[in-house]
Amino acid sequence: MPAPAHFLRSHVRLPGRTVGLAVLAAAICAAPVLAVAWIALSGETGDYLQHLAGTRLPIYLATSAIVALIAAGGAGLIGTGLGWLIARTEFVGRRTLAWVLILPLAVPAYVAAYAWLDLSHAGGPLQAMTGGLFPTIRGSWGAGLMFALVLYPYVFLLARDTFAGQSADAYHAARTLGAGPLTAFWRTSLPMARPAIAAGLALVVMESLADYGTVSHLGAPTLSIGLIRAWSGAGSLVDAARLSLVLVVIAIFVFGLERAQRRRARSVNAAGRHKPAPRLQLGAGHGLLALLACLTPLVLGMVVPLGRLAWLALHTDTAPGLAAASLHSLTLALITAVIAAALGLATAYALRSRTAIATLAARAAGLGYAVPGAVAAVGVIALLSGTQALLDPAWRALTGEVFPILLTATGGALVFAYLSRFAAAAISPAETALARVTPSLDGAARTLGASRGRRVGSVHWPLIAAGVTSAGLLVFVEVLKELPATMILRPFNYDTLAIIAHNFASDERLGEAALPSLLIPLVALLPMIFVARYLSRQAR
């Protein structure tokens, strides 16, 4: 029997009123990208970019491709293997590892790079232990390896959920026809999970393209380095915007591929949920091997680098300005996380209205997640500088003075840039959480006389609180780790933990860089534990 008209209106009225906030989220995310495109296409070509095109640009492009391929290959191998082990086998520690394996996302790749280069350089501990046989972690392959060790959870999460939801029929049919376990996995389980794995790899590629600290420290000149040099060295906004546009085109292509593969993954998973495959009970020997396989990336990507930094921090005096930098990092991350969670929830509510403008706004907001931090920063500068130039003449005519400087070189500009990048990351968790609020719940509360505000507070919020909190904590962690946008937009003498760690590491003063580098993952670890456990509960 169709639902009464008043029941449907009560269910969609709240989403309809949040469309304006969804449009605001889309504007925050898309405006810097559009500003970059406008500056890049309308400005005059500078000498620096002409010189770069004939010299370093091919190197930047080639290095970016090599780093991204190594990162994707390593993360794909680790994430897919661990995802299958957790989803399809049973061994001691599996349930704990299901969420612990996500924790390396709390470690910035540049922090892991600081530690591993210090351990492996000539005269370092690993060189001394192996008689100089251990290779120095640097260059394109070193950067790709660091990305693989800290970003594999993107692949692991999607692969784990896909393997857990697959039907047992195809696998058992292959085994019946004489295929061994490995052959059956290769010919049935892996092809069915390929769309989800490709989606995770796309996220790894986007993150590696967006990075600056890792490739700078390890000497791998990528497009991000070229962009920073165009802005800070040549001082050309137009040249920086044009390099940004190259990154935007690549990132949007990868982001589009990720979205397409995610849709395919949903259709593949949906077909096999009626008969999930039972987990394979591993014996003591094989269970120990599975446990070691799971612990290896954790040790290499988190335990070893954090342990080395902790040792250096204990043997070095505390860096000056650490307390202020910690306060700045926490303040910026907290403000951005709260705003992003609110915008993500509003967008999720707006999507329930099923209007075209809400759908378009959500997709436009998603554009920001595909944009590297340096590009977002250049876009914010272009946008606010252009607005300033438009307002100056009218303000000068009225007051005889220049219009007060807008948000450039302030904390507000940083929050703007962070939101343009990470607000989209809060939409999907909020949308997933809001799916638990069914029309029948709203209808029952309304029948009992609950007002709209009380329904949201008493019915909706208890069901969506964990998801919205998870969305905000994800943004909190990402802002703590963000380096290039902060480098470009931070006010004078306004350092964050990422900035002072990078500055000391660039000067080869890793002892002073150790404590701020260590504080970033330590602060991010508690939010990441909450997110990891929440995602594992959702998967179960």
Phi, psi and omega in degrees: 000129181296149180288147177299154184297320182293330179293316180293322179296320181294334183279328186256354185295317180296313176302322181299326181279354179260002180299324179299319177292326176295320177295322177298316178300319178296320180295318179298319183282322187270333186301314178299323179294317179295323177296319177299315180298319181296312180297318183295322185273339184255341183282162177280145181290128181271164179295326183297316182292323177297318177294319182295323182299328181265358184234283191268340185301315177300325178293317178301314182295314181295317181295319178301317180295318181295313180299315181296320181293317179295317179299315181293319179297313179294314180295323179295317180295313182292309185295319180292315180298314181291324178299320179290318180299315182290323185278327192242359179232164179234123178207167183297126178093000185299315185294323177291317181294337180303328177253332179296326181294348178275342190296332177304344175296341177283347183262116175297144180299326181290331176293315176299323180294320178304312185290315184291324176294321178295324180288328191252357182289167181303125183088358179284171183303317182290325176295319180293321182291328185255009180067032179083007182276337182288130182289147176285128181281099178201176178073193185296317182290325178295317178296316178300322178295318179298317179297319181298320184288331182255346183252356180302334179303333176301314179287318182303314182299311182290320179294317180302312182294324180289314178298322181293332183264000182285151175286149178277350189298309184296318180297314181293325177297317178296320179294322179297326180278008173101001180285141176286171181303317181292317180295318179297320177297315185294326186263343182238299185295314184295314177301325179291331181268355187302318178300318179293319179297318179297324178296318177296320179296325178297321177295321178297316180297317180297319180293321180291326176291329183280344188286147172235316187298317183293309183292329177292316183289325184266002176072045177241095186288103179254182181298327178298321177294318177299322179294314180298319180292324178296324182278307186278329182272301182279338179068028183252113177293323181294314179296319177297322179294323181289320173294324177298321181296325176298314178297321180298316181298315179297314183294320179294322177298313180295319180296318177298320177297318179298317180296317180296317180293326179295320178297319178295323180297320179297320181290325178292315182295321185297333185286341189241018185278348185287337182216078182294148181288138177289151178286142178279122180282117181271141175288181184299314182294308180294327177296321177295319177296319178296319178298317178295322179297323179286323183284334184301307179294329176296316180293315184288324185269341185228307187293310182297307181297319179291324176296318178295317179295322178296320179296316179295320181296324180290339183252014181224145176295151181296135180292143177293147178080010184293319182297315179295318179297321178297317179297317179298314181298313181294320181295311180297317181294319182292314180299313181296319182296317181296314181294317181296319179296320179295316179293322178296318179293318178298319179294320178297319175297318181297324180296336178288344176285346178058030177269155182295323182292325178293317178297316179296320179296318180296320179291323177294322177296324178297339179299326183296327182292339179275359188256127176299157183299321180297323179293317178300320180294315178298321178296320178295318178298314180297318183293311183287325177294320178295319177297319178300316181295327179287326184276334186303310184300313181294320180292322179293323178295327181278321189242344184079007181234164176287144178301138180307139183302134181287220189271002180295143180058037176225170175297329178298321178295322178297314179298320177301312181295318178299316180296321180298332179273316196248354179299325180297331180293341180271347185287311185297313177299321179294320179295319178296317179295320183291340178296342178285344178272100184271160177302328182294325178295315178299317182295320179295317180295321181291323178297327179277005175088013180287134176288171180299315180297321180289325177297318179294317183284324187261334183253308184290307191301317178301331181276331186253356187301314182296320180292318179292319177298318177300319179298314179296321180292325175301314179295320178304313180295317181296321179293320177303323185275341188297131181242305188298318179297322179293321179301319186281322192255349186297145174294163180299132181061027177247086183267152170244175178300319179296322182292311183290328175297316179295318181297315179293318180295323178295329178272010181059036175247067187291335176300313177291330180283344189297310185294311176298325177295322181288326183294328182300303179292329179294318177292322182284343188292318180298310174302323182291326176297316178301313181296316182297316180293322178296315180295323179292320177296319178297321180295321179291000000 
